[in-house]
């Protein structure tokens, strides 16, 4: 029973996402979503309070996909600097991939703005923890010398705001790759251990 309900919820989210990305948030109705998902309009309200709630759930699902790509990039035995390079590139490209095929990116982002702050804080924390873990890993290996990994992670991610929606909407993948690479190489020296320095936890 639970699996069936989860299936309905996912069908509603996927229907909403495809319609909104094609027609835009304002032009998509609850009736359109129900029709595409193959459920009654009343069924949608069993899972969501309205269209804005659906948009928020879609945004959360997309953000989770971004975080998962960051986690995969941070896994393995690569040196910490290389992990940071891969991780932030995957993050920025993941955001790009979400909006690359829709002309309604800005409209979709602003649709959830009234309730976006809580979502932003939640995923900023998740992203920061992933980056901080890699910085601590670099400290332990003697590659980095960072006294406050969490603060450094926050500063590191803030530098890539240009590559985060809505600022990044309209950039090409090539522009994101090049811009990310330049920024990473500017930031990495501030993390690296100096000869004779003491490693930090």
C-alpha atoms as one frame of an Amber mdcrd trajectory, in Angstrom:
protein
   0.000   0.000   0.000   2.797   2.414   0.942   4.628   1.639  -2.303   1.465
   2.346  -4.294   1.033   5.695  -2.552   4.687   6.562  -3.151   4.186   5.656
  -6.798   1.237   8.026  -7.090   3.170  10.836  -5.459   6.118  10.337  -7.807
   3.786  10.216 -10.816   2.256  13.530  -9.758   5.678  15.123  -9.298   6.950
  13.870 -12.643   3.778  15.036 -14.393   4.074  18.463 -12.782   7.750  18.759
 -13.648   7.279  17.872 -17.320   4.313  20.223 -17.728   5.883  23.149 -15.904
   9.151  22.808 -17.802   7.245  22.723 -21.107   4.431  25.227 -20.553   5.606
  27.221 -17.541   4.368  27.367 -13.956   1.553  29.856 -14.464   0.014  28.038
 -17.436   0.061  24.628 -15.747  -3.133  23.801 -13.860  -3.957  21.159 -11.291
  -6.266  19.602 -13.880  -3.348  19.362 -16.329  -1.203  17.657 -13.713  -3.953
  15.199 -12.772  -4.551  14.322 -16.415  -0.859  13.740 -17.124  -0.394  11.697
 -13.934  -3.521   9.624 -14.579  -5.158  10.480 -11.267  -8.144  12.506 -10.096
  -7.579  16.094  -9.006  -8.757  15.105  -5.529  -5.980  12.519  -5.360  -3.390
  15.253  -5.806  -4.760  17.066  -2.761  -4.229  13.916  -0.716  -0.490  14.509
  -1.181  -0.103  18.251  -1.760  -1.897  21.369  -0.566  -1.748  22.997  -3.985
   0.389  23.848  -7.000   2.940  25.798  -4.969   3.391  22.801  -2.673   4.007
  20.596  -5.711   6.545  23.095  -7.059   8.346  23.054  -3.718   8.444  19.241
  -3.703   9.833  19.251  -7.252  12.491  21.758  -6.189  13.432  19.590  -3.216
  13.738  16.524  -5.433  15.995  18.427  -7.825  18.157  19.699  -4.972  18.537
  16.169  -3.637  19.845  15.122  -7.055  22.439  17.912  -6.874  23.574  16.795
  -3.418  23.810  13.174  -4.581  26.086  14.174  -7.466  28.292  16.037  -5.001
  28.455  12.991  -2.731  29.441  10.711  -5.597  32.155  13.143  -6.671  33.544
  13.261  -3.124  33.770   9.469  -2.819  36.840   7.394  -3.605  40.566   7.730
  -3.005  41.414  10.814  -5.064  43.407  13.594  -3.340  41.258  16.181  -1.574
  42.024  19.019  -4.052  40.893  16.849  -6.957  37.745  15.870  -5.071  36.909
  19.534  -4.550  37.432  20.235  -8.249  35.170  17.366  -9.276  32.590  18.003
  -6.593  31.997  21.673  -7.290  31.935  21.051 -11.051  29.338  18.311 -10.595
  27.328  20.634  -8.374  27.312  23.460 -10.875  26.597  21.209 -13.858  23.795
  19.499 -11.931  22.051  22.844 -11.502  22.603  23.540 -15.196  21.138  20.173
 -16.192  17.928  20.886 -14.284  17.102  23.970 -16.354  18.940  23.467 -19.655
  15.897  22.231 -21.599  13.287  24.732 -20.422  12.704  28.389 -21.313  10.800
  28.774 -18.027  13.694  28.407 -15.580  13.332  31.788 -13.905   9.563  31.391
 -13.591  10.016  27.975 -11.973  12.543  29.319  -9.461  10.394  32.297  -8.486
   7.323  30.070  -8.091   8.725  28.693  -4.846  10.352  31.904  -3.566   7.699
  32.554  -0.863   8.685  29.250   0.796  12.205  28.943  -0.545  14.222  30.134
   2.461  13.713  26.951   4.484  14.598  24.798   1.473  17.698  26.847   0.699
  18.992  26.619   4.281  18.422  22.868   4.400  20.400  22.161   1.245  23.066
  24.782   1.890  23.795  22.875   5.097  23.977  19.561   3.234  26.309  20.980
   0.576  28.485  22.648   3.208  28.846  19.409   5.184  30.005  17.524   2.082
  32.641  20.146   1.269  33.752  20.398   4.913  34.231  16.623   5.051  36.611
  16.774   2.081  38.504  19.681   3.650  38.893  17.685   6.880  40.093  14.769
   4.778  42.697  17.057   3.208  43.752  18.279   6.653  44.249  14.704   7.827
  46.369  13.936   4.758  48.505  17.032   5.319  47.385  18.543   2.006  45.214
  21.266   3.538  45.801  23.408   6.610  42.364  24.774   7.482  41.495  25.599
  11.086  37.720  25.929  10.530  36.587  23.468   7.832  32.896  24.382   8.121
  33.557  28.106   7.704  35.956  27.436   4.840  33.354  25.236   3.150  30.746
  27.976   3.416  33.116  30.550   1.919  34.132  28.113  -0.814  30.535  27.485
  -1.872  29.582  31.161  -1.661  32.187  31.865  -4.330  30.151  29.776  -6.758
  26.901  31.690  -6.344  27.228  32.794  -9.992  26.719  29.169 -10.991  23.629
  28.618  -8.824  20.045  29.300 -10.010  18.668  31.815 -10.684  22.040  33.479
 -11.447  23.226  30.558 -13.587  20.130  30.299 -15.770  21.176  31.006 -19.350
  24.810  29.955 -18.976  26.066  27.160 -21.224  27.730  24.016 -19.898  31.011
  25.205 -21.435  30.769  28.545 -19.621  30.069  26.747 -16.353  33.011  24.368
 -16.814  35.424  27.180 -17.635  34.177  29.532 -14.919  34.183  26.806 -12.288
  37.732  25.753 -13.162  39.012  29.332 -12.912  37.337  29.903  -9.563  38.542
  26.613  -8.060  42.155  27.332  -9.000  41.875  30.760  -7.377  40.470  29.320
  -4.143  42.550  26.163  -3.665  45.807  27.923  -2.661  44.047  29.375   0.386
  43.393  25.836   1.638  46.781  24.255   0.953  49.211  23.448   3.749  52.473
  25.402   3.800  55.815  23.696   4.412  56.274  23.328   8.138  52.617  24.075
   8.847  50.637  22.060  11.348  47.742  20.023  10.022  44.305  20.849  11.319
  41.515  18.417  12.256
